[in-house]
Amino acid sequence: MKTVIGIFAIFTATIFFLSIEIGKKPIFGHIYNVISPATRGAQNLAEGFFGTSVNKTQKFSKDLFYNSTPKIKDSVKSKMSSVKNHKGLPQEEIPERDKQKLDELIKSH
């Protein structure tokens, strides 16, 4: 608790100090005039770095997404395909009582 109060007191004292006017301008204004060229340069550098990173990440994500789908449609080319030759196979007859049991099993799950 003492740490929080101490930090708040230092923050408040700093704000009051930077607000003192010298020559109709607060101390913060004088400090800003001296430091602003360096801070603008740092800000431009950071924006360029993060902008480039975001653009590269977006490009990578788009490439990953578009490369995830196959470009060729897959199809079965075998003459033994079950879709083509299902007519000649014998059909199994399921008794009515078994159908009812299967329906009850499906409904219960």
JOKAPE-V886348 format. One record per backbone hydrogen bond with DSSP energy under -1.0 kcal/mol. NH is the residue of the N-H (numbers start at 1). CO is the residue of the C=O. E is the energy in kcal/mol with one decimal. If there is no record, write none. Layout:
BEGIN
[[NH CO E] [NH CO E]]
END
This chain:
BEGIN
[[5 1 -2.1] [6 2 -2.6] [7 3 -2.7] [8 4 -2.3] [9 5 -2.4] [10 6 -2.4] [11 7 -2.5] [12 8 -2.5] [13 9 -2.5] [14 10 -2.3] [15 11 -2.2] [16 12 -2.4] [17 13 -2.5] [18 14 -2.7] [19 15 -1.0] [20 17 -1.3] [22 25 -3.2] [27 20 -1.9] [28 18 -2.1] [30 26 -1.4] [31 27 -2.5] [32 28 -2.7] [33 29 -2.0] [34 30 -1.3] [35 31 -2.5] [36 32 -2.9] [39 35 -2.1] [40 36 -2.8] [41 37 -2.0] [42 38 -2.4] [43 39 -2.5] [44 40 -2.6] [45 41 -2.3] [46 42 -2.5] [47 43 -2.7] [48 44 -2.4] [49 45 -2.5] [50 46 -2.9] [51 47 -2.6] [52 48 -2.3] [53 49 -2.3] [54 50 -2.6] [55 51 -2.4] [56 52 -2.5] [57 53 -2.4] [58 54 -2.6] [59 55 -2.4] [60 56 -2.6] [61 57 -2.5] [62 58 -2.4] [63 59 -2.7] [64 60 -2.6] [65 61 -2.4] [66 62 -2.9] [67 63 -2.1] [68 65 -1.0] [85 81 -1.9] [99 95 -2.0] [100 96 -2.2] [101 97 -2.0] [102 98 -2.5] [103 99 -2.6] [104 100 -2.4] [105 101 -2.3] [106 102 -2.5] [107 103 -2.5] [108 104 -1.9]]
END
